[in-house]
Amino acid sequence: MSDTTAFVLIPGATAFAGPCFARVTPRLRSLGYEVYPTDLASVGERPEGPASFEDDVEQISAQIRKLVEQEKDVVVAMSSYGGFPGTQACKGLAAADRAKEGKKGGVVALAYLASFIPPPGKTIRDVMGESLPEAMKESPNDYMEGHPESWRYLFCDVGEDEGRSQELRDRYFLPGTDKQSTKSFTGSAIDYPAYKFVDTYFLLGELDMVIPPATSHSMLEWAKNEGVEVKITSIKAGHAPFLTKVDETVEFLVKTVKE
């Protein structure tokens, strides 16, 4: 990788990138990396109407493209739903593909942080099936309201320390979440499985209550059968390791650069 590796950090549904990655961003920057938390277009209401999956892809792709055109090596790190648009956004920007054209820079690694690895031809609605939040199932509304108690599931790995959980809620969850466009869970399926062309890493939360370990293992088994080599790190964490297990998450992300 180049001397100037940049991380593009993609949050999950209902989350803003800044608060979501507030604890790992300064740590990575202190190690000399450029870090770009990148919002999803589908989070929050917009004057032009609810954003689609394609809008999410374009917003992420624009950030990656900007860095790639500066000949930077880019690690795309994705949380939860962010794995879908984040994977598709790498289309045409993989370092290996650019090298064939005599160009420097490009996406050199994918880091799935308690995230979905999206199969080609599938939307998140297809993958989640009956596990899809009720608000997303045949919703007549343009936006889904996040569940006010979902922070308990996100921070389940904090254990019985109620004060610690509430601190995380007040500092990061409440100011860092908003409505989610229901259009983003439908629309086009991915057609670019970037993980087949870019080094791929997966941080598995053994205590995850949103994407349970069994679901993660099924995804990883599918990827293996597709011939994808995924380097797996398993930790005692829930669905938001970048907020609850900061040391382990930073170590994992740095590994995508060092290996």
N, C-alpha and C positions, 0 to 999 in steps of 0.2 A: 504494500500500500504506500501511498505518497506520504510526505511529511505533514500534509494538511488534510487529515481525514475529518470529514464532517458527519455528524449524526443528525438524521431527520427523525424526529420522534412523533409518532402518530397515536393519538388517544383513541379510546373506544367510544361507543355511542353515549350521548348525553354529556360528554366530558369536553372541557376546553383543555388545550395542550399545555398552556402555561402552568396552571395549578396542578394538573395531573402529574407533570414531570418536574415540579418545583424542587424536589429534594435531590434528584439525580443530575439535573442540568448544571448547577454550580460545581458539583463534584467532577463531572466530566470536563468542564471548562478549566478547572484548576489543574487538570492533567494535561492541558494543552490542546484539547480537541475543540473544534467548532461545533456548536449544538444549536439546532433549530427546531424547537417545539412548533408543530404545524397543526393548526386547527382544521377540523372537518367543516366543510361548508354546510353540512346537514344539522349542525348543532345550533340551536337558537333560531328565532324567527328572522326572516329577511323581507325587505320591502318588495322584492321581486317574486316572493313566494317560496314555498318549501323546496329545499335543495334535494337533488336526486343522487343516487349512487355515482352517476357519471360526473356530477358536480364535485363530489368528494375526490374522485380520481383525478380530475383536472387540477384541483387546488393543490393536491399533494404533488402531482407530476410537475406542476409549474415550479414548486420549490426545489424539487430534485434537479430539474433541468437547469435551473439557474446556477446551481452549484457545479453540476457536471460541465457546463459550458465554461466554468472557471478552471476546468481540468482537475477538480477535486475528486478524491475517492469518497464515496458516500455509503454509509451504513444506514439502512432504513429499519427502524425499530418500531414495532406495532403492538398495540394493546387491543385485545378483544375484537370487536367489529372492525377496528382499524386494519386488521389483517387482510380484509377483503379489498378495499380501495387501495391500501398501501402496496399490495402485491401487484395489482393491475397497473398502478401508476409507474412501475418500473419499466414498462414496455418501451423498447427502443433506447433505454438508458443504461443497460447492463454494461459493465466495463469490458467484458469479453466481446460483446458485439461491437462496441466502439473501437476496440483494439483492431478488429478485422478491417475497420475503415481507416486505420492509421491515426485514430484519435485517442487522446489521453483522458483519464478520468472516467467516472461512471459508478454505477452501483456495484459494490464489491461484496456486500454481505446483507443478509436479511436476518433480523432478530425478532422472533415472535415472543412477546412477553405475555404469557397466559392468554394467548391469542388463537384465533382460528387460522388454520392453513387452508385456504379456499380451493376446492376442487374446480377445475375448468368446467364451464357449463352450469354452474350452480350459484344461486344467490344465497345470502345468509338465511332468507326465509326457507329455502329448500333444505339447507343443512340443519337448521334448528327444528324444523317440523313442529311437532306439538310442544316443544320446549320454548317456542317463540313467545315473548311476553303477550299477555292477553290484549293489551292495548294495540299491538301490531296486527292481530288477527282480524282481517276484514274490517279494519278500523275506518270509520267514515270521516275521521278527523285528519287534518294535515300534519298534526304533531302529536307525539307521545310525551306525556308527562312522566318524568322519572319517579320511581316509587320513593317516598320520603324516608323510608327506613332501609333502603338498599345499602346504605353505608355499613350496616351491620354485616351484610354478606361480604362486602368488599374487604372489610378489616377484620374478618373472622379470625385471622391468624394472630391478632393481638392478645387473644385469650380472654381471661376474665378481667383484664384491666379496663374497666369501663371508662375511667378518666382518660386513658390514652386513646381509646376509640373515639370518644367525644372530641378530643383535641384534634384528631385527624379529620373528623367530620367538620368541625368549625373552621379549621384553617384551610382545608383543601377541597372537601366535598361540597359544602354548601356554596362557597363562592365560585366553584369550578365546574358546576353542572347546569344544564338548561334543557329545554325541550328538544326532542329529537324528531327530525322529519321522518314521517312514515314512508315517504317515497324512497328513502335511501335503502330500505330493506327489500325493495323490489327492483324492477328495471333490469338492466343488462347483467348477465353473469360474466365472470371473468373469462377472458380468452387468452391470457398470457400468464402461464404458471412460472413466475420468475424464479421460484425455488428450484426449477430444473436447470437453471443457467447461472445461478449465483450461490455462493456458499451460504448455507442456511443453518441457523441456530434457534433453539427452542428452549425457553425458560418455563419449566413445568411447576406449577404451584400444587404441592401435594395436598393442600387444604382448600383449594379453590372450590367455592360453592356456586360459581356462575358457569364456568366450564369445568365440570368435575374431572378429576384425574382419569376416570374411565373413558370419558369423551376424548381427552387429549391423547390417551394411548391409542384409541381407535384411529384418530387422525394420523398419528405418527406411523401406525402400522400400514395405513393406506398409502402414506407417502413412501414408505419403504418398498411396498409392492409396486409402486410407480417408478422405482429406481432412484428415488431421491435420498441422498445421504443427509440426514439431519443430525446435527450435533446437539445432544440433549443435556441440559443441566436441570436437575430436580432439587427443589428446596422446600422447606417447610414454610410455605407462604400461601396466601389467599389469592384473590383476583387482582390485587393492586400491589405487587411486590415493589414497585418503584416508589411507593409511599411507606410501606411497612417494613421492607427488607432492603434498605438502601445499599448497604455494603455489598450484599450478595448480588444485587441488580447491577451495580456499577462494575463489579468484578466480571460479571457475565458479559456486559457490553464491551468492556475493554478486551475481553478474550476474542471477540469478533474481529478486532483490529490486529491483535498480536499473533494470532495463529496463522 
